[in-house]
Amino acid sequence: MLVRALLVLGVTLAFVVDAAEIRAARSVHLGYPAPEGRLFYNEMVIEESVNGSYFMACGWNTGYFGLQQLDRPDQKVVIFSVWDPSKGDDPSAVKTEDRVELLHEGEGVRIRRFGGEGTGGQCMAPFAWTVGGTNRFLLRGEVQGTKTAYTAWVGRPDGSGWWKLATFRTRTGGSPLSGYYSFVEDFRRDGTSAREARRARFGNGWVRTTQSDWISLTRARFTASGAEWEAKDTINAGQLNGWFFLQTGGDTRQQQALKSVMERAPWGVALPDLSATADP
């Protein structure tokens, strides 16, 4: 009986230790198969949020663009980042010729360099998004010799048009936009954050190809990060009423298999209105 009791106690203690090591909800992603492009448009509705959350609508192989909730519910921002072409996590160690260039700085934004997850240039600005509100994102990639200039616009929350945030240029070998994706991330990572749910849906996504054709993003592949300190099972994704969704943390239960490809119904002709972006 004593041995049996010790074995049971040992299992219980091991479970407590493992649970204590969990710091964050797992990051979940949607990858959209599409040709190389000039423009990437996406819409996103945040349905559940807590402090330390990143809802990324327009990601590609050189950066990402979306919305965050920082340390308080009223600290909400839009963020647009582009990576340097070099390796490493120390932004001050990157040679000047390898750093992302700033070509345009929009009104009311903060520009800085970032590190810790690669290095690069970052644009951030206060942005009063609301749970349940539809947010619009537009990214342009313009090849300029061996570099590509990336410009980000976000639809203003009051519906008054587009806000041009910034243009960053980085060395890409002259590559157009590619590698389109979205994600939901817990960046607070304090243990408690793993027990809180985050959810967003994504829809009406489009890519304008290098041949100027518009491609509707009706397919998405579900993936997730794999750090040991992330909660593994509280993730999910799917498609509902013409939208894809991602959810992580809290009491989320997985119903969609990782690496599976989902398909949503097309929205018909619902191209974004780009008249205020001065884009040809």
N, C-alpha and C positions, 0 to 999 in steps of 0.2 A: 504493500500500500504506500509506503514511504517513497519507494522508487517511482511508482506511478505518479504520485503527487508531485514529485520533483520534476518529472518529465512534463507534466501538464504546466507546472509553474514556468519551466524553461521555455516552453512554446509561447506562453503568455508574455513573458519578458521579451522574447525575441520579437514578437509582434509590436510591442510598445516601442522598442528601439527602432524598428523599421519605420513605424509611423512617425516617430520624432524626426527621422531623417528627411521626410517629405517636406520640401520647402515651397513648392509651387504647383499650380495646375499646369498640365501639359499644353504646349503650344500646338494648335491645330491649323491645318492649311488646306486650301483649295488650289490646285494647279490647273490652269486653263490651256488646253492645246490650241494653238493658233499660229499662223505664219508670222514671220518678221513684219514689223509694222512701223508706222509713223506716229500713230495715236493709239492710246489705250484709255477707254472710258469705262467707268463702273459706278454703280449705285449701291449704297449700303445703308441698312437700317439697324441700329444698335437696339437690341431688345432687352438685354440685361447687362448691367455694368457695376463694377465696384472700383475702389481706388487701386491704382497700379495696373490698369488695363490698357492694352493697345489693340485697336481694331484697324487692321491694315487692309485697305481696299485695292490699291494698285501697286503691286510689287512686280519687279522685273529683275533681270540678271545683274543689274548695276545699282539697285536701290529700292526704296519703298516709300509709301505715301498713304497716310491715313489719319485716324483720330485717336487721342489718348485721354484718359482720366487720370490725373496725377495724384496728389496726396489728399485731396478733398473733393467732394462731389461737385463743387463749383470751380475747380481747377481743370478746365477742359481746353484742349489745344488741338490744332492741326499740325502735323509734322511731315516733313518731306526731306529725305536724306539720300545722298548719292555717295557711293564708295570711291575711295582712291583706287588706282590700279595696282597698288603695291600691297605686300603682306605685312602683318603685324598689327598690334593694338594700341601703339603709342602714337598719337597724332603729331606730337612735336618731333618725332624721329623721322617723319616722312620728308624726303627731299622736296624742295620747292617745285621743281619741274614735275613731280609725281602727284602733287596735290590737286584736288578738285578746284576748278576756277569758278568764281562767282561772276556771272555776266549780267544778272538782273536781280535787284532786291526790291520786293514789293513793299508797299506802304504798310507799316504796323507790324512787320515781322522781325524776328531776331535771327541773325545768321551767326553760326559758330562752327568750329571744327569738333568732331566727336571721335571717340576711341572706345576700346574695350570689346568691340565686336567687329574687328576691322576698323578702318579709319576713313574719314571723309568729311564732306560738308553737309551741314544740317540747317534747315529753315524751320522755325517754330513760331506759332502765333496763337493768341487766345482765340477760341472758337466755341461759341455757345451752342454746341449740338445738344439735342435732347433725345432721351429714350423714346423710340417710336417714330422719330423724324427721319425723312429720306435725305441722305447726303449724296452729293454728286461730285465726282472726281474726274479730272482730265489730265492726262500726261502726254506730252509730246516729246519724241526723240528725233533730233535733227542731226544727221551725219554731217560733220565738218572736217573733211580730210581724215586723219587718223583718230579724231576725237568725235564724241557725240555730245550735243547740248540737250539737256533735259529741262523742260519747263512744266511746272505744275500749276493748275488752276483748281479751285474748289468753289462749288456753288455756295453763295452766302446763305446762312440759315434763314434770313428773312425773305428769301426768294428774289432779291433785287439784282441778281446777275452773278457773273463770275468774278472771283478774286484771283488775280495773278500773283502767286506767292514768290516765286524765284525761278531763275534759270541757272543751273549748274552745268559745267562742261568738264568731262573727264576723258582720259585716253582709253579708247575701246578697240583700236585697230580699224575704226570706221564701221562699227556694227550698228544696225538699227535696233529698235526695241525687240526684245524676245524674252522668253521665260516668264510668262505672265502668271501671277498668283495673288492670293489673299490669305490673311491669317488672323487668328485671335490669340493674344499672348497675355500671360500673367507676368508682369515684370516687378511686382512687389516682392514676391518670393520670401515671405516671412513665416511660412508654415500655415498661418491662418488663411492666407490667400488661396491655398489649395482647396479649402473647404467652401469657397464662394464661387458661384456660377457666373459665367460670362457667355453671352450669346449675341450673334449678329447674323443678318441675312444679306445676301448679295444677289443683284439681278440687273437685267438690262445691260449687261456688259458687252462691249464692242471693241474690236481692233480694226483700225484702218491700215491696211497693208501697204507695203512699199509700192504696190501697183495701184494704190488709191481705191481698192475694193474694201467695203465694209463687211466684216465677219462677225456674226453674232456668237457670243460665248455661251453655248448651250451645253457644254460638257465640262466636267470638273473632276479631278482626281483627289481623293481624300488621303492626306498623310498627317503625321504628327511627329513631334520631336521625341528624343529618346534618352534624355539625361536621367541618371539614376535617382536624382533628388526630386523628380517630378511624379505626381500621381498618375499612374498608368491607365486606370480603367474608367476614369470619369470624363470621357470624351465622346463626342458624337458629331455627325454631319448628316445631311440629307438634302432633299429637294421637296418643296411644298409650294403649290400655287404659283409656279413659274419662278421661284426663288431658290437658290441654294442657301443652306444655313450651316453655321459652325457653332458648337457649344463645348465648353470645357469647365471643369471644376464643380464644386458643390456635390449635389446628388445626381449629376448627369449619369445616364446609363447609355452605354454604347449599343447602337443598333446597326450602324453602317460599318462594314468591314474596312479596315485600313488598306490602302492601295487600290481600293475599288474605284471605278469610274462611274459617276452619276450623270444623268442627262435630264435637263429640264425642258419643258415645252417652250418653243420660241414665242417671243412677244409680238411677232409680226414686225412691221416697220415702225420702230420706235427710236430712230436715230437721235443722238443728242443734238440740241441746239447750240451750235458753236459760234453764233453770230457775234457774241461779245468777247470772243477770245482773239479776234483778228487772225485766226488761223486759216490759211488758204484751203 
